[in-house]
Amino acid sequence: MNIDYEFKNKELINTALCHSSYANEHKDRNIQCNERLEFLGDAVLGLITGEYIYKRFPLWPEGKLTKLRASVVCEAMLAKKGRELHINQVLCLGRGEEMTGGRERSSIIADAVEAVIGAIYLDGGMENAEKFVLDMLRSEIDEISGSFETMDSKTVLQEMIQRDSIYPLEYEITGERGPAHCKEFEAVVKHNGRILGRGSGRSKKEAEQNAAAQAIKNM
């Protein structure tokens, strides 16, 4: 593992790398899994990336900032970085999880990356957590933002979903109201049968775009 940080409290990084399947198999040893650190790391990650893109793009509106952050702080990106840092190679997994390919499962790797962020924050404070996160994601943010100006919400959402799923997005107009010259349409966007977002607009296209934007914000 190559995270360029030396822990003072080794128990924190050991916990960050401990999946629940391993802890459950060793209950007699009272081992903690990384779920609580993951919860904390998710919050720290959101704050650091949010502040960075807020300052990096001072003229961007809230909606565009939200889309960019969602494009970077997602399971696929964190799993990619976790593999690059070899975090997946040092995870403690239960036998069953190991045998079914858990070491390469994106959700497990992404969760572990968030747990490592939480552990660094507790061990070394926000400054060290910020260095770790931005060293990991700054180039990705800059690269994605370079082509972001021309990307609409539906395109952004499509790219986010395609990183982890083979199922297509589906848009559905669910209602309309108002007189013919001033109609307002309502739309939903679905993925694998689940509604990701809802939106409304003066045209069907605008309603779908707003539904996609809401889905990005929800994610």
N, CA and C atoms as a LAMMPS dump frame, in Angstrom:
ITEM: TIMESTEP
0
ITEM: NUMBER OF ATOMS
657
ITEM: BOX BOUNDS ff ff ff
-5.0000000000000000e+02 5.0000000000000000e+02
-5.0000000000000000e+02 5.0000000000000000e+02
-5.0000000000000000e+02 5.0000000000000000e+02
ITEM: ATOMS id mol type element x y z
1 1 1 N 0.85 -1.202 0
2 1 2 C 0 0 0
3 1 3 C 0.879 1.242 0
4 2 1 N 0.524 2.209 -0.815
5 2 2 C 1.342 3.421 -0.95
6 2 3 C 0.469 4.657 -0.752
7 3 1 N 0.287 5.059 0.519
8 3 2 C -0.574 6.206 0.8
9 3 3 C 0.206 7.436 1.252
10 4 1 N 1.518 7.32 1.36
11 4 2 C 2.377 8.462 1.692
12 4 3 C 1.934 9.145 2.982
13 5 1 N 1.612 8.33 3.98
14 5 2 C 1.295 8.885 5.302
15 5 3 C 1.709 7.857 6.35
16 6 1 N 2.381 8.317 7.399
17 6 2 C 2.833 7.44 8.475
18 6 3 C 1.922 7.624 9.687
19 7 1 N 1.241 6.564 10.064
20 7 2 C 0.292 6.639 11.179
21 7 3 C 1.011 6.6 12.52
22 8 1 N 0.6 7.482 13.401
23 8 2 C 1.067 7.434 14.79
24 8 3 C 0.315 6.341 15.541
25 9 1 N -0.97 6.239 15.279
26 9 2 C -1.804 5.205 15.905
27 9 3 C -2.078 4.127 14.861
28 10 1 N -1.336 3.045 14.922
29 10 2 C -1.437 1.986 13.918
30 10 3 C -2.798 1.299 13.947
31 11 1 N -3.481 1.343 15.094
32 11 2 C -4.781 0.688 15.177
33 11 3 C -5.783 1.319 14.213
34 12 1 N -5.633 2.61 13.951
35 12 2 C -6.561 3.288 13.057
36 12 3 C -6.473 2.749 11.64
37 13 1 N -5.268 2.594 11.123
38 13 2 C -5.143 2.083 9.757
39 13 3 C -5.502 0.608 9.706
40 14 1 N -5.206 -0.135 10.76
41 14 2 C -5.606 -1.537 10.793
42 14 3 C -7.131 -1.671 10.736
43 15 1 N -7.819 -0.8 11.452
44 15 2 C -9.282 -0.815 11.424
45 15 3 C -9.798 -0.389 10.057
46 16 1 N -9.164 0.621 9.463
47 16 2 C -9.605 1.111 8.155
48 16 3 C -9.525 0.033 7.09
49 17 1 N -8.623 -0.904 7.262
50 17 2 C -8.412 -1.953 6.261
51 17 3 C -9.136 -3.252 6.612
52 18 1 N -9.986 -3.211 7.624
53 18 2 C -10.685 -4.411 8.084
54 18 3 C -12.134 -4.4 7.61
55 19 1 N -12.469 -5.275 6.687
56 19 2 C -13.837 -5.399 6.181
57 19 3 C -14.704 -6.118 7.212
58 20 1 N -15.986 -5.833 7.166
59 20 2 C -16.918 -6.432 8.137
60 20 3 C -16.906 -7.956 8.087
61 21 1 N -16.641 -8.528 6.907
62 21 2 C -16.624 -9.996 6.798
63 21 3 C -15.502 -10.595 7.636
64 22 1 N -14.378 -9.901 7.702
65 22 2 C -13.256 -10.377 8.515
66 22 3 C -13.572 -10.228 9.999
67 23 1 N -14.119 -9.079 10.363
68 23 2 C -14.466 -8.855 11.77
69 23 3 C -15.493 -9.87 12.246
70 24 1 N -16.455 -10.204 11.39
71 24 2 C -17.493 -11.171 11.771
72 24 3 C -16.929 -12.569 11.967
73 25 1 N -15.89 -12.905 11.224
74 25 2 C -15.277 -14.227 11.358
75 25 3 C -14.358 -14.319 12.578
76 26 1 N -14.049 -13.167 13.177
77 26 2 C -13.134 -13.145 14.322
78 26 3 C -13.758 -12.381 15.494
79 27 1 N -15.01 -12.674 15.751
80 27 2 C -15.716 -11.979 16.835
81 27 3 C -15.061 -12.217 18.186
82 28 1 N -14.432 -13.38 18.348
83 28 2 C -13.796 -13.69 19.625
84 28 3 C -12.621 -12.768 19.929
85 29 1 N -12.098 -12.102 18.885
86 29 2 C -10.961 -11.197 19.071
87 29 3 C -11.398 -9.735 19.189
88 30 1 N -12.704 -9.501 19.151
89 30 2 C -13.264 -8.152 19.318
90 30 3 C -12.642 -7.165 18.326
91 31 1 N -12.567 -7.588 17.061
92 31 2 C -11.985 -6.752 16.019
93 31 3 C -13.048 -5.806 15.46
94 32 1 N -12.702 -4.541 15.293
95 32 2 C -13.622 -3.563 14.708
96 32 3 C -13.461 -3.527 13.196
97 33 1 N -14.587 -3.424 12.488
98 33 2 C -14.522 -3.278 11.036
99 33 3 C -14.42 -1.784 10.684
100 34 1 N -14.301 -1.486 9.402
101 34 2 C -14.024 -0.118 8.967
102 34 3 C -15.269 0.726 8.698
103 35 1 N -16.451 0.251 9.047
104 35 2 C -17.671 0.961 8.664
105 35 3 C -17.798 2.329 9.327
106 36 1 N -17.409 2.464 10.585
107 36 2 C -17.503 3.766 11.252
108 36 3 C -16.494 4.753 10.656
109 37 1 N -15.296 4.275 10.369
110 37 2 C -14.301 5.146 9.736
111 37 3 C -14.734 5.528 8.327
112 38 1 N -15.394 4.612 7.643
113 38 2 C -15.929 4.918 6.312
114 38 3 C -16.939 6.059 6.392
115 39 1 N -17.813 6.007 7.382
116 39 2 C -18.808 7.062 7.593
117 39 3 C -18.127 8.413 7.79
118 40 1 N -17.115 8.439 8.621
119 40 2 C -16.392 9.687 8.877
120 40 3 C -15.627 10.14 7.641
121 41 1 N -14.96 9.203 6.985
122 41 2 C -14.177 9.543 5.81
123 41 3 C -15.019 10.096 4.68
124 42 1 N -16.228 9.592 4.532
125 42 2 C -17.135 10.099 3.506
126 42 3 C -17.417 11.582 3.735
127 43 1 N -17.658 11.952 4.991
128 43 2 C -17.932 13.356 5.318
129 43 3 C -16.699 14.229 5.078
130 44 1 N -15.535 13.752 5.49
131 44 2 C -14.296 14.51 5.304
132 44 3 C -13.99 14.67 3.814
133 45 1 N -14.174 13.599 3.056
134 45 2 C -13.945 13.635 1.613
135 45 3 C -14.847 14.654 0.928
136 46 1 N -16.117 14.654 1.319
137 46 2 C -17.052 15.599 0.728
138 46 3 C -16.675 17.043 1.022
139 47 1 N -16.252 17.313 2.245
140 47 2 C -15.859 18.671 2.62
141 47 3 C -14.614 19.122 1.853
142 48 1 N -13.613 18.257 1.791
143 48 2 C -12.35 18.628 1.136
144 48 3 C -12.561 18.868 -0.35
145 49 1 N -13.236 17.961 -1.019
146 49 2 C -13.448 18.13 -2.462
147 49 3 C -14.387 19.293 -2.737
148 50 1 N -15.406 19.467 -1.879
149 50 2 C -16.323 20.582 -2.063
150 50 3 C -15.614 21.923 -1.941
151 51 1 N -14.769 22.052 -0.935
152 51 2 C -14.036 23.31 -0.756
153 51 3 C -13.058 23.544 -1.908
154 52 1 N -12.411 22.476 -2.357
155 52 2 C -11.426 22.632 -3.431
156 52 3 C -12.078 23.125 -4.71
157 53 1 N -13.178 22.486 -5.134
158 53 2 C -13.792 22.906 -6.403
159 53 3 C -14.517 24.239 -6.247
160 54 1 N -14.987 24.545 -5.031
161 54 2 C -15.599 25.857 -4.778
162 54 3 C -14.582 26.976 -5.037
163 55 1 N -13.368 26.786 -4.552
164 55 2 C -12.317 27.797 -4.739
165 55 3 C -11.704 27.717 -6.132
166 56 1 N -11.631 26.517 -6.677
167 56 2 C -10.989 26.313 -7.983
168 56 3 C -11.817 26.909 -9.121
169 57 1 N -13.151 26.905 -8.968
170 57 2 C -14.036 27.394 -10.026
171 57 3 C -14.987 28.448 -9.451
172 58 1 N -14.48 29.65 -9.185
173 58 2 C -15.273 30.671 -8.485
174 58 3 C -16.476 31.193 -9.261
175 59 1 N -16.518 30.997 -10.562
176 59 2 C -17.636 31.506 -11.36
177 59 3 C -18.69 30.449 -11.649
178 60 1 N -18.463 29.237 -11.229
179 60 2 C -19.42 28.165 -11.518
180 60 3 C -20.607 28.232 -10.557
181 61 1 N -21.826 27.99 -11.04
182 61 2 C -22.999 27.94 -10.156
183 61 3 C -23.028 26.638 -9.358
184 62 1 N -23.906 26.621 -8.381
185 62 2 C -24.009 25.459 -7.475
186 62 3 C -24.253 24.158 -8.227
187 63 1 N -25.128 24.203 -9.238
188 63 2 C -25.458 22.983 -9.96
189 63 3 C -24.263 22.354 -10.639
190 64 1 N -23.437 23.185 -11.252
191 64 2 C -22.257 22.663 -11.951
192 64 3 C -21.218 22.144 -10.964
193 65 1 N -21.058 22.827 -9.839
194 65 2 C -20.142 22.343 -8.807
195 65 3 C -20.584 20.98 -8.298
196 66 1 N -21.883 20.824 -8.1
197 66 2 C -22.437 19.554 -7.622
198 66 3 C -22.159 18.436 -8.614
199 67 1 N -22.353 18.72 -9.897
200 67 2 C -22.113 17.707 -10.922
201 67 3 C -20.645 17.284 -10.948
202 68 1 N -19.752 18.253 -10.853
203 68 2 C -18.326 17.93 -10.888
204 68 3 C -17.941 17.089 -9.678
205 69 1 N -18.373 17.495 -8.507
206 69 2 C -18.024 16.718 -7.306
207 69 3 C -18.564 15.299 -7.408
208 70 1 N -19.795 15.149 -7.894
209 70 2 C -20.391 13.824 -8.018
210 70 3 C -19.634 12.964 -9.025
211 71 1 N -19.073 13.598 -10.048
212 71 2 C -18.32 12.859 -11.055
213 71 3 C -17.001 12.336 -10.5
214 72 1 N -16.464 13.023 -9.498
215 72 2 C -15.166 12.661 -8.94
216 72 3 C -15.317 11.801 -7.698
217 73 1 N -16.206 12.195 -6.797
218 73 2 C -16.387 11.474 -5.536
219 73 3 C -17.479 10.433 -5.738
220 74 1 N -17.134 9.362 -6.403
221 74 2 C -18.088 8.29 -6.671
222 74 3 C -17.37 6.961 -6.492
223 75 1 N -18.153 5.91 -6.42
224 75 2 C -17.59 4.586 -6.154
225 75 3 C -16.53 4.2 -7.179
226 76 1 N -16.824 4.419 -8.452
227 76 2 C -15.887 3.998 -9.494
228 76 3 C -14.543 4.705 -9.365
229 77 1 N -14.581 6.024 -9.115
230 77 2 C -13.335 6.778 -9.005
231 77 3 C -12.542 6.359 -7.763
232 78 1 N -13.23 6.217 -6.632
233 78 2 C -12.526 5.834 -5.414
234 78 3 C -11.95 4.427 -5.531
235 79 1 N -12.684 3.536 -6.18
236 79 2 C -12.169 2.182 -6.381
237 79 3 C -10.941 2.199 -7.286
238 80 1 N -10.987 3.006 -8.332
239 80 2 C -9.835 3.153 -9.227
240 80 3 C -8.609 3.618 -8.453
241 81 1 N -8.791 4.647 -7.609
242 81 2 C -7.674 5.173 -6.831
243 81 3 C -7.205 4.166 -5.787
244 82 1 N -8.153 3.434 -5.203
245 82 2 C -7.778 2.411 -4.228
246 82 3 C -6.901 1.338 -4.84
247 83 1 N -7.196 0.977 -6.079
248 83 2 C -6.356 -0.009 -6.775
249 83 3 C -4.984 0.577 -7.09
250 84 1 N -4.956 1.833 -7.514
251 84 2 C -3.671 2.466 -7.827
252 84 3 C -2.777 2.542 -6.59
253 85 1 N -3.396 2.746 -5.436
254 85 2 C -2.647 2.835 -4.181
255 85 3 C -2.423 1.461 -3.537
256 86 1 N -2.951 0.423 -4.184
257 86 2 C -2.824 -0.964 -3.718
258 86 3 C -3.511 -1.2 -2.375
259 87 1 N -4.51 -0.377 -2.075
260 87 2 C -5.259 -0.565 -0.832
261 87 3 C -5.99 -1.898 -0.844
262 88 1 N -6.497 -2.293 -1.994
263 88 2 C -7.226 -3.563 -2.086
264 88 3 C -6.337 -4.758 -1.763
265 89 1 N -5.041 -4.626 -1.996
266 89 2 C -4.141 -5.756 -1.774
267 89 3 C -3.881 -6.035 -0.294
268 90 1 N -4.14 -5.047 0.558
269 90 2 C -3.843 -5.228 1.984
270 90 3 C -5.11 -5.276 2.84
271 91 1 N -6.265 -5.354 2.212
272 91 2 C -7.507 -5.45 2.969
273 91 3 C -7.59 -6.782 3.711
274 92 1 N -8.194 -6.744 4.885
275 92 2 C -8.495 -7.96 5.629
276 92 3 C -9.931 -8.362 5.315
277 93 1 N -10.084 -9.468 4.603
278 93 2 C -11.404 -9.941 4.198
279 93 3 C -11.685 -11.307 4.797
280 94 1 N -12.968 -11.585 5.002
281 94 2 C -13.359 -12.913 5.43
282 94 3 C -13.114 -13.925 4.322
283 95 1 N -13.07 -15.199 4.682
284 95 2 C -12.764 -16.232 3.688
285 95 3 C -13.785 -16.25 2.552
286 96 1 N -15.051 -16.119 2.912
287 96 2 C -16.092 -16.147 1.892
288 96 3 C -15.983 -14.977 0.935
289 97 1 N -15.733 -13.798 1.48
290 97 2 C -15.6 -12.605 0.653
291 97 3 C -14.365 -12.707 -0.239
292 98 1 N -13.312 -13.264 0.293
293 98 2 C -12.084 -13.44 -0.485
294 98 3 C -12.32 -14.395 -1.651
295 99 1 N -13.019 -15.479 -1.395
296 99 2 C -13.238 -16.495 -2.421
297 99 3 C -14.183 -16.029 -3.516
298 100 1 N -15.033 -15.068 -3.219
299 100 2 C -15.997 -14.586 -4.223
300 100 3 C -15.536 -13.297 -4.904
301 101 1 N -14.264 -12.98 -4.794
302 101 2 C -13.708 -11.84 -5.522
303 101 3 C -13.85 -10.506 -4.835
304 102 1 N -14.032 -10.5 -3.539
305 102 2 C -14.222 -9.255 -2.81
306 102 3 C -13.048 -8.3 -2.884
307 103 1 N -11.864 -8.83 -3.055
308 103 2 C -10.67 -7.975 -3.077
309 103 3 C -10.66 -7.058 -4.301
310 104 1 N -11.393 -7.424 -5.334
311 104 2 C -11.479 -6.586 -6.53
312 104 3 C -12.85 -5.937 -6.682
313 105 1 N -13.704 -6.073 -5.679
314 105 2 C -15.042 -5.493 -5.761
315 105 3 C -14.96 -3.985 -5.513
316 106 1 N -15.485 -3.21 -6.45
317 106 2 C -15.351 -1.753 -6.382
318 106 3 C -15.961 -1.166 -5.115
319 107 1 N -17.109 -1.672 -4.701
320 107 2 C -17.767 -1.111 -3.516
321 107 3 C -16.913 -1.289 -2.27
322 108 1 N -16.264 -2.437 -2.135
323 108 2 C -15.417 -2.709 -0.97
324 108 3 C -14.177 -1.824 -1.001
325 109 1 N -13.566 -1.668 -2.178
326 109 2 C -12.361 -0.838 -2.286
327 109 3 C -12.685 0.628 -2.023
328 110 1 N -13.798 1.105 -2.606
329 110 2 C -14.183 2.503 -2.396
330 110 3 C -14.465 2.782 -0.927
331 111 1 N -15.15 1.859 -0.266
332 111 2 C -15.426 2.027 1.162
333 111 3 C -14.125 2.071 1.968
334 112 1 N -13.178 1.247 1.59
335 112 2 C -11.894 1.221 2.303
336 112 3 C -11.133 2.531 2.114
337 113 1 N -11.201 3.107 0.914
338 113 2 C -10.543 4.394 0.675
339 113 3 C -11.146 5.456 1.594
340 114 1 N -12.46 5.479 1.703
341 114 2 C -13.107 6.443 2.61
342 114 3 C -12.698 6.183 4.054
343 115 1 N -12.58 4.911 4.424
344 115 2 C -12.156 4.584 5.786
345 115 3 C -10.731 5.062 6.043
346 116 1 N -9.853 4.921 5.06
347 116 2 C -8.471 5.403 5.201
348 116 3 C -8.465 6.922 5.373
349 117 1 N -9.31 7.616 4.629
350 117 2 C -9.414 9.069 4.789
351 117 3 C -9.843 9.415 6.204
352 118 1 N -10.841 8.702 6.71
353 118 2 C -11.293 8.928 8.085
354 118 3 C -10.196 8.656 9.092
355 119 1 N -9.415 7.612 8.859
356 119 2 C -8.332 7.261 9.775
357 119 3 C -7.236 8.329 9.754
358 120 1 N -6.89 8.809 8.576
359 120 2 C -5.867 9.867 8.485
360 120 3 C -6.353 11.128 9.188
361 121 1 N -7.626 11.454 9.008
362 121 2 C -8.186 12.642 9.662
363 121 3 C -8.077 12.53 11.185
364 122 1 N -8.424 11.377 11.736
365 122 2 C -8.355 11.201 13.192
366 122 3 C -6.909 11.184 13.683
367 123 1 N -6.017 10.625 12.892
368 123 2 C -4.634 10.472 13.326
369 123 3 C -3.813 11.743 13.118
370 124 1 N -4.063 12.444 12.003
371 124 2 C -3.211 13.574 11.669
372 124 3 C -3.911 14.886 11.422
373 125 1 N -5.245 14.906 11.555
374 125 2 C -5.971 16.154 11.391
375 125 3 C -6.349 16.448 9.952
376 126 1 N -7.069 17.555 9.773
377 126 2 C -7.601 17.918 8.468
378 126 3 C -6.5 18.203 7.448
379 127 1 N -5.407 18.804 7.88
380 127 2 C -4.342 19.153 6.936
381 127 3 C -3.799 17.914 6.229
382 128 1 N -3.548 16.855 6.983
383 128 2 C -3.037 15.626 6.384
384 128 3 C -4.098 14.917 5.553
385 129 1 N -5.342 14.961 6.02
386 129 2 C -6.419 14.363 5.243
387 129 3 C -6.588 15.091 3.915
388 130 1 N -6.49 16.41 3.961
389 130 2 C -6.628 17.207 2.743
390 130 3 C -5.489 16.897 1.763
391 131 1 N -4.287 16.765 2.258
392 131 2 C -3.155 16.44 1.385
393 131 3 C -3.372 15.095 0.712
394 132 1 N -3.807 14.119 1.476
395 132 2 C -4.032 12.781 0.919
396 132 3 C -5.114 12.817 -0.157
397 133 1 N -6.237 13.457 0.142
398 133 2 C -7.361 13.496 -0.796
399 133 3 C -6.988 14.239 -2.071
400 134 1 N -6.367 15.409 -1.936
401 134 2 C -6.061 16.201 -3.12
402 134 3 C -4.91 15.616 -3.932
403 135 1 N -3.944 14.998 -3.271
404 135 2 C -2.902 14.293 -4.023
405 135 3 C -3.533 13.177 -4.862
406 136 1 N -4.573 12.586 -4.341
407 136 2 C -5.242 11.477 -5.005
408 136 3 C -6.18 11.941 -6.114
409 137 1 N -6.867 13.075 -5.907
410 137 2 C -7.959 13.443 -6.798
411 137 3 C -7.766 14.741 -7.575
412 138 1 N -6.768 15.541 -7.252
413 138 2 C -6.632 16.852 -7.904
414 138 3 C -6.532 16.716 -9.423
415 139 1 N -5.698 15.819 -9.896
416 139 2 C -5.534 15.673 -11.352
417 139 3 C -6.819 15.181 -11.997
418 140 1 N -7.571 14.337 -11.292
419 140 2 C -8.837 13.845 -11.826
420 140 3 C -9.851 14.989 -11.921
421 141 1 N -9.883 15.83 -10.904
422 141 2 C -10.798 16.975 -10.928
423 141 3 C -10.462 17.897 -12.092
424 142 1 N -9.181 18.193 -12.253
425 142 2 C -8.767 19.093 -13.324
426 142 3 C -9.049 18.491 -14.697
427 143 1 N -8.833 17.2 -14.835
428 143 2 C -9.059 16.546 -16.128
429 143 3 C -10.542 16.531 -16.483
430 144 1 N -11.379 16.146 -15.523
431 144 2 C -12.816 16.079 -15.787
432 144 3 C -13.375 17.471 -16.049
433 145 1 N -12.921 18.447 -15.279
434 145 2 C -13.454 19.804 -15.439
435 145 3 C -13.089 20.394 -16.793
436 146 1 N -11.995 19.918 -17.394
437 146 2 C -11.579 20.441 -18.676
438 146 3 C -12.591 20.223 -19.779
439 147 1 N -13.303 19.108 -19.696
440 147 2 C -14.332 18.822 -20.697
441 147 3 C -15.735 19.046 -20.153
442 148 1 N -15.797 19.542 -18.926
443 148 2 C -17.086 19.638 -18.239
444 148 3 C -17.971 20.751 -18.787
445 149 1 N -17.354 21.78 -19.343
446 149 2 C -18.129 22.922 -19.816
447 149 3 C -19.17 22.518 -20.854
448 150 1 N -18.847 21.51 -21.644
449 150 2 C -19.75 21.121 -22.726
450 150 3 C -20.662 19.962 -22.346
451 151 1 N -20.588 19.508 -21.127
452 151 2 C -21.359 18.333 -20.727
453 151 3 C -22.646 18.751 -20.026
454 152 1 N -23.781 18.217 -20.479
455 152 2 C -25.037 18.501 -19.814
456 152 3 C -25.297 17.454 -18.725
457 153 1 N -26.361 17.637 -17.971
458 153 2 C -26.636 16.755 -16.835
459 153 3 C -26.87 15.315 -17.273
460 154 1 N -27.571 15.126 -18.374
461 154 2 C -27.846 13.77 -18.844
462 154 3 C -26.552 13.067 -19.237
463 155 1 N -25.631 13.798 -19.843
464 155 2 C -24.349 13.207 -20.231
465 155 3 C -23.526 12.852 -19.01
466 156 1 N -23.484 13.761 -18.048
467 156 2 C -22.725 13.509 -16.819
468 156 3 C -23.27 12.284 -16.098
469 157 1 N -24.588 12.219 -15.96
470 157 2 C -25.209 11.088 -15.267
471 157 3 C -24.936 9.792 -16.016
472 158 1 N -25.04 9.83 -17.323
473 158 2 C -24.781 8.637 -18.127
474 158 3 C -23.361 8.12 -17.901
475 159 1 N -22.388 9.024 -17.879
476 159 2 C -21.004 8.603 -17.674
477 159 3 C -20.784 8.05 -16.271
478 160 1 N -21.445 8.638 -15.286
479 160 2 C -21.322 8.14 -13.921
480 160 3 C -21.869 6.726 -13.808
481 161 1 N -23.042 6.495 -14.404
482 161 2 C -23.697 5.192 -14.301
483 161 3 C -22.923 4.13 -15.072
484 162 1 N -22.425 4.469 -16.236
485 162 2 C -21.754 3.486 -17.087
486 162 3 C -20.447 2.983 -16.492
487 163 1 N -19.905 3.698 -15.525
488 163 2 C -18.666 3.24 -14.9
489 163 3 C -18.863 1.947 -14.131
490 164 1 N -20.082 1.723 -13.626
491 164 2 C -20.316 0.574 -12.752
492 164 3 C -21.464 -0.324 -13.186
493 165 1 N -22.206 0.049 -14.206
494 165 2 C -23.42 -0.706 -14.518
495 165 3 C -23.594 -0.893 -16.025
496 166 1 N -24.171 -2.04 -16.371
497 166 2 C -24.494 -2.314 -17.779
498 166 3 C -25.923 -1.921 -18.101
499 167 1 N -26.705 -1.574 -17.06
500 167 2 C -28.103 -1.232 -17.277
501 167 3 C -28.228 0.214 -17.757
502 168 1 N -29.083 0.473 -18.747
503 168 2 C -29.221 1.826 -19.277
504 168 3 C -30.083 2.714 -18.384
505 169 1 N -29.938 4.011 -18.561
506 169 2 C -30.837 4.958 -17.919
507 169 3 C -32.126 5.049 -18.733
508 170 1 N -33.223 5.28 -18.041
509 170 2 C -34.509 5.436 -18.708
510 170 3 C -35.166 6.725 -18.229
511 171 1 N -35.634 7.527 -19.17
512 171 2 C -36.338 8.766 -18.846
513 171 3 C -37.815 8.6 -19.179
514 172 1 N -38.648 9.115 -18.298
515 172 2 C -40.096 8.97 -18.486
516 172 3 C -40.791 10.286 -18.125
517 173 1 N -41.636 10.764 -19.016
518 173 2 C -42.459 11.935 -18.716
519 173 3 C -43.668 11.447 -17.92
520 174 1 N -43.776 11.925 -16.701
521 174 2 C -44.805 11.405 -15.786
522 174 3 C -46.021 12.314 -15.663
523 175 1 N -45.954 13.5 -16.223
524 175 2 C -47.106 14.388 -16.119
525 175 3 C -46.876 15.696 -16.836
526 176 1 N -47.958 16.409 -17.062
527 176 2 C -47.881 17.749 -17.636
528 176 3 C -49.07 18.556 -17.139
529 177 1 N -48.871 19.843 -17.042
530 177 2 C -49.936 20.707 -16.556
531 177 3 C -49.815 22.088 -17.194
532 178 1 N -50.901 22.835 -17.129
533 178 2 C -50.91 24.183 -17.687
534 178 3 C -51.511 24.225 -19.073
535 179 1 N -51.808 25.428 -19.564
536 179 2 C -52.379 25.593 -20.901
537 179 3 C -51.371 25.241 -21.981
538 180 1 N -51.865 25.067 -23.192
539 180 2 C -51.026 24.605 -24.298
540 180 3 C -49.838 25.527 -24.557
541 181 1 N -50.035 26.814 -24.387
542 181 2 C -48.958 27.756 -24.69
543 181 3 C -47.957 27.902 -23.544
544 182 1 N -48.261 27.271 -22.408
545 182 2 C -47.379 27.425 -21.247
546 182 3 C -47.377 26.143 -20.412
547 183 1 N -47.08 25.047 -21.05
548 183 2 C -47.092 23.761 -20.357
549 183 3 C -45.841 23.571 -19.491
550 184 1 N -46.008 22.791 -18.444
551 184 2 C -44.876 22.367 -17.622
552 184 3 C -44.916 20.849 -17.537
553 185 1 N -43.782 20.233 -17.837
554 185 2 C -43.698 18.773 -17.858
555 185 3 C -42.934 18.271 -16.634
556 186 1 N -43.295 17.072 -16.218
557 186 2 C -42.608 16.407 -15.111
558 186 3 C -41.981 15.124 -15.641
559 187 1 N -40.757 14.838 -15.182
560 187 2 C -40.035 13.663 -15.67
561 187 3 C -39.323 12.961 -14.524
562 188 1 N -39.049 11.688 -14.723
563 188 2 C -38.215 10.921 -13.793
564 188 3 C -37.127 10.235 -14.611
565 189 1 N -36.004 9.963 -13.965
566 189 2 C -34.956 9.157 -14.575
567 189 3 C -34.79 7.913 -13.716
568 190 1 N -34.771 6.762 -14.38
569 190 2 C -34.706 5.481 -13.675
570 190 3 C -33.451 4.714 -14.097
571 191 1 N -33.004 3.89 -13.176
572 191 2 C -31.89 2.983 -13.463
573 191 3 C -32.2 1.639 -12.836
574 192 1 N -32.3 0.631 -13.678
575 192 2 C -32.584 -0.728 -13.213
576 192 3 C -33.859 -0.756 -12.369
577 193 1 N -34.861 0.011 -12.798
578 193 2 C -36.149 0.017 -12.129
579 193 3 C -36.269 0.961 -10.953
580 194 1 N -35.187 1.62 -10.57
581 194 2 C -35.209 2.513 -9.406
582 194 3 C -35.173 3.965 -9.869
583 195 1 N -36.009 4.793 -9.287
584 195 2 C -36.023 6.211 -9.633
585 195 3 C -34.837 6.904 -8.976
586 196 1 N -34.004 7.549 -9.796
587 196 2 C -32.828 8.256 -9.292
588 196 3 C -33.099 9.737 -9.059
589 197 1 N -33.988 10.324 -9.873
590 197 2 C -34.253 11.749 -9.74
591 197 3 C -35.529 12.153 -10.444
592 198 1 N -36.06 13.304 -10.041
593 198 2 C -37.269 13.864 -10.638
594 198 3 C -36.986 15.309 -11.039
595 199 1 N -37.665 15.778 -12.064
596 199 2 C -37.482 17.155 -12.488
597 199 3 C -38.667 17.655 -13.279
598 200 1 N -38.747 18.963 -13.414
599 200 2 C -39.819 19.58 -14.19
600 200 3 C -39.225 20.664 -15.076
601 201 1 N -39.965 21.036 -16.144
602 201 2 C -39.481 22.063 -17.045
603 201 3 C -40.522 22.445 -18.064
604 202 1 N -40.225 23.5 -18.809
605 202 2 C -41.157 24.008 -19.811
606 202 3 C -41.19 23.133 -21.061
607 203 1 N -40.233 22.241 -21.188
608 203 2 C -40.222 21.286 -22.286
609 203 3 C -39.871 19.915 -21.718
610 204 1 N -40.129 18.885 -22.504
611 204 2 C -39.794 17.537 -22.045
612 204 3 C -38.283 17.404 -21.857
613 205 1 N -37.526 18.008 -22.771
614 205 2 C -36.07 17.939 -22.678
615 205 3 C -35.567 18.616 -21.403
616 206 1 N -36.127 19.78 -21.082
617 206 2 C -35.712 20.481 -19.863
618 206 3 C -36.074 19.687 -18.614
619 207 1 N -37.243 19.058 -18.634
620 207 2 C -37.66 18.244 -17.491
621 207 3 C -36.707 17.072 -17.29
622 208 1 N -36.289 16.441 -18.373
623 208 2 C -35.362 15.321 -18.276
624 208 3 C -33.996 15.777 -17.773
625 209 1 N -33.534 16.936 -18.267
626 209 2 C -32.264 17.472 -17.789
627 209 3 C -32.304 17.752 -16.287
628 210 1 N -33.401 18.306 -15.829
629 210 2 C -33.527 18.618 -14.407
630 210 3 C -33.65 17.357 -13.568
631 211 1 N -34.272 16.326 -14.127
632 211 2 C -34.33 15.043 -13.423
633 211 3 C -32.933 14.455 -13.291
634 212 1 N -32.143 14.549 -14.368
635 212 2 C -30.765 14.058 -14.322
636 212 3 C -29.935 14.846 -13.312
637 213 1 N -30.131 16.175 -13.277
638 213 2 C -29.389 17.006 -12.327
639 213 3 C -29.732 16.629 -10.892
640 214 1 N -31.009 16.345 -10.633
641 214 2 C -31.42 15.939 -9.294
642 214 3 C -30.809 14.58 -8.937
643 215 1 N -30.739 13.664 -9.912
644 215 2 C -30.143 12.368 -9.665
645 215 3 C -28.668 12.503 -9.293
646 216 1 N -27.961 13.379 -9.998
647 216 2 C -26.549 13.612 -9.689
648 216 3 C -26.389 14.142 -8.275
649 217 1 N -27.246 15.069 -7.914
650 217 2 C -27.19 15.653 -6.566
651 217 3 C -27.48 14.597 -5.518
652 218 1 N -28.448 13.717 -5.783
653 218 2 C -28.79 12.647 -4.839
654 218 3 C -27.641 11.667 -4.669
655 219 1 N -26.897 11.43 -5.735
656 219 2 C -25.808 10.462 -5.668
657 219 3 C -24.589 11.024 -4.957
